[in-house]
Amino acid sequence: MSGVDQAHELVERALELSRTDGCVVIADEESSVHLRWAGNALTTNGVARGRRLTVIATVDGARGTACAVVSRAGVSRGELEPLVRAAEAAARAAGPAEDARPLVAGLPEAPDFTAPPARTTPAVLARFAPALGDAFARAQAEDRQLYGFALHRTVSSYLGTSSGLRLRHDQPSGLLVLNAKSPAAGASAWHGHPTRDFTDVTPERLAALDAGLARRLGWSRRTVELPPGRYETLLPPTAVADLMVNQYWWSSARDAAEGRTVFSAPGGGTRVGERLARLPLTLRSDPAEPGLETAPFLLAYASGGEPPRSG
């Protein structure tokens, strides 16, 4: 990746090179920092940067609009034309796309579209690293071993279309994974903590997470033999979140209407309006939810659920 190639400039140049009826270009600039540890000691740390450019070409025909997606990493200005031509050739060879729609037009350009991408740095872990050392010391004194990693990444996405759309979004995300093991008892306990910037992972918070893992390891000292059967099980919040994410992925209206999920109604249609459980449950999404903010517009990297071609 050349240091002089700005993401928004690559988007504009790719659109200039386009010869098909429609074109969408997405440039993703990513930066990340991480710490990894095992057996109460750091093992690796590092900083990484990357770029991926995605070109979606559309071709109008008598039977509808065909499209194709080609995505490549580390693209520089000199590599743009082969990428665009590959997407166009694939679109001309493809059949009509069922989900084809006219490209959105008439929206104002994002004010920061030409600004440099957001970057994360090791400074985001400056308070966390010393607190992790304290956790290692506590675990060593209590005959426990800590494993896991801390990861923070920022992705700046630049979206441009042949219809004039120019949007940009910066997405920070982070994850702390802690796994505690008791060599003497052969037990382990896990905790995952999502974060946007690690400011909420204070030394006190990390100490509390470590204490919670130690408490759960203590539970393993007592075992109870249970015969096969159905039992009420209490799951920790992280396990519930994993299950809810999986449910969210399978909540596609199209998949349900086509009879491919548990939300499909016998004989056709969907189960919208049915009661799913006796317990009160609300599953919703909001790109502006505090702490879970995400792009207020859709970044579609593929058509019809098909993954993009990579080069």
N, C-alpha and C positions, 0 to 999 in steps of 0.2 A: 504494500500500500504506500503510495507516494505521499510525502508530507504536503505537497502543493495541491493535491487533488481534494477539494472540498466536497462534502457529500451533496450539498444542494447543486453544485456545479455539475456533478456527474449525472444527477437526475435530469437537469435541463439538457445536457448534451445528449443523453440517451433518447429523450423525447424528440430532439431535433433530428436524430438519425432514423427515427421510426418512419416506415413506409406503409404500414397497415392502416386500416380504418380507425383503430383505436389503440391506445397504449397507456399502460400504467407502470410507473417505476417507483420502487421503494428502496431507499438506501438506509441500512441499519448500521449505525456506528456503536460498537460495544466496547466497554472497558470494565475490567473486573479486578478485584483483589481477593486474596484468600489466605487463610491460615489452616493448617491441618496438623492433628496431633494423634499420638497413640502411646499407650502405656505411660501417661503423665509426662509426656515430653513432646515438644514441637517436632514435626517431621519435615514439613515443607511450608513455604510461603512464596507468594509471587504476585506479579501484576501482569495482566494481559490486555491487549487491545486487538480489535478485529473489525472488519467491514464486510458486509454482505449486500450485494445488489440483486434485486429481483425485478425482472422485466416480464410483464404480462401483455401479450399482443392479442388483439382481437381482429377477426376478419369477417365482414358481413357477406352473407350468401343467400341464395334463393330459399334455402331451408332453415335459415337462422344464422346466428352469430357463433363462430367457432373461436376458441381461445386456447392459448398455451402459455405455460409459465416456465421460465428458465431462471435459475438462481445460482450465483457463483460468489465465492468468498475472495477477498483481497483484490477486488477489481480496481484497476487504474484507468485513466482516460484512454490510453492506447488499446485497452482490451474491451472497450465499450461496444464497438461496432460488431465484432463477432458474437457478442452476447445478444445484442438486439436482433441480429440476423438469425441466430439460432431460435429465438422465441418466435420470430415471424414465420420461419420455415415450419416449425412445429404446429403453429396455428393454422397454416394453410393445409397441412396434412390431417388436421383433426376434424371431427364431426361437430355439428352444432352443440353448443353447451346449453343444458336445460335451464341453468340459472343465469343466463346472460341477461343483462339489463343495460340500458343506456348509461354512459358515464355521467356522474354528477357534474354539473356546471353551475356557474353563477355565484359561487361562494367567495368571500374575500380571502386573500392570501394571508397565511399565518404571519404575524408581525416578526416572529423570530425564525422564519424559514431560512434566511441566509446566515444566521448566527452559527458559530462553531458548536460542535456537539458537546453535551454535558459529559464530564469525565469523573470517575471515582478515583480515589487515591488511597494509599495506605493510611492516611490521616484519619479515615473513617473508623479504623480499628485502634486508634491511639489509646483510648481509655479501656478498650476491651482486653488488649493483650496483657497488661499488667495484672488485671483481675483474673485472667485465665491462669497466670502463674501462681496466684494465691490459691486457686482451686486445685491446681496440681499438688501444691504443698499439703492442703487439707486431705486430699484423697490418699496421698502417700502415707500420711500419718495414720489414716484409718484403714489401711490395707485395701484400698480400692484403686482401680485403674480407670482413667478417663480416655475416651477415644472420641473423635469427631472432627468437625470442621466449621469454619466461619467463612461465609462467602458474601461479598457485596458486588453487585453489578449495576451498571447504568447503560441503557440502550436509548440512543437518540434515533428516531425514525423520521425520515423525510419522504413524504408522499407527493408525487406529481403525476398528473394525467394529461393526455392530449386535449382534454376538454377545458383545461385551464386551472384545475384544482391544484393548490399548493398548501399542504398541511404539514405540521411537524409536532412531534410529541416526545418528551423525555420521560423514560420509565425507570426509576430506581427500584431495586429489590434486593433483599438480603435474606440470609438463612443461617441460623445457628443450629447445629445438630450436636447433641451431647449424648454419649453412650457410656454408661458406667458399668463396670464389671467387678465382680467379687471373685477373685481366683480361688479363695478357700471354699466358697459355697457353689461355685460354678454357675452363678446367676448373673443376669444383666438387666439393665433398665435403660430406656431410651426416651429422649425428649427432643422435639423439634420446635423451634421458635422463629416465626417469620418476622421480618423487620424491614423498614424502608431505608434506614440510615444508621442503625445501631445506637442511636441516642437513647433508645429505651432499654438497651442492654447495659445497664449501669453495673458497677461492681456489686452493689447490693442485690440487684436482680439476678446476676449470675450466681452469687452465693446462695440465693434462695432456690434457684434451679438445681444446683448441685446438692443442696440439702434434701430437696424432694427426691432426687435419684437415690441418695443414700437411704432415705426412709423406705423407698420401694424395694431396694435390695434387702432391707431388713425383713420385709414381708416374706421374702422367699425362704426364710429359715423355717417357716411353718408350712407343711404340705398336708393336703387332705385328699384321700383317695375317693373319687366319685365314680359311680357306675355310669355307663352310657345313658344319656337322656337329654332332656331339654332343661336348661338352667337360665335364670335371669343373669345377665352379665352387665357390669358397669364398666363403660369404656372411658378412658381419659379424653379430654377435649381434642388432643391432637389426633387420636384414632377416629373420633367422630368426624373431624374435619376431613380426613382422608376419605372416609366413606361418602361425605357430602360432595366432595369434589368429583368423585367417580359418578355419583348420581347426576350432578350438573352436566358432566360431559355427555351423558346419555339422555339428556332432556331436549334433544333436537326435535322440533316440531315436524320437520320433514321425515326424519327416521320413524317417528311415531306414526305419521300418516301413511307411510309405506309399509307398516306392519312389521317393523324390525326391532322394536324395543318393548319393554314391559309396559310402556305407556300407550301401546297400540290396542285398540278395542277389537274384540272378536268380531269378525265379519267386515272389518274396515273402519276407518276413522280413528279418532284418538279418545283417550279417557279424560279429556279436559272436563272438569266439573265433578269428577268422582272424588270421594274421600279416600285418601291413601292410608291413613293410620288413625288410630284412636287418640294418640297423643298429639297435642298441639305442635305444629311444626310450620315454620315459614322459611322458604328458600327463595331468595331474591337476588338480583344483581343490580349494581348501581356504580357506574364509573367514577362517581364523585364521593363514594362512601369514605369517610375519614379513616385514614390508615390503609385503605385498600384502593386508592385512586389509580385509575388506568386511563388509557386513551379514550377520549370522548367520541372517537370515530373508529370505524372498522378498518383494520389493516388486513386485507384478504390476500394471503400469499398463494392461494390455490383456488381452483374452480371445481365445484361438485365434489369436494372432499378428497380430490386427488392431490398427492404431494407434488411440489414443483420439481422439475428436472434440475439436477445439480451438475455444475461443470467443474 
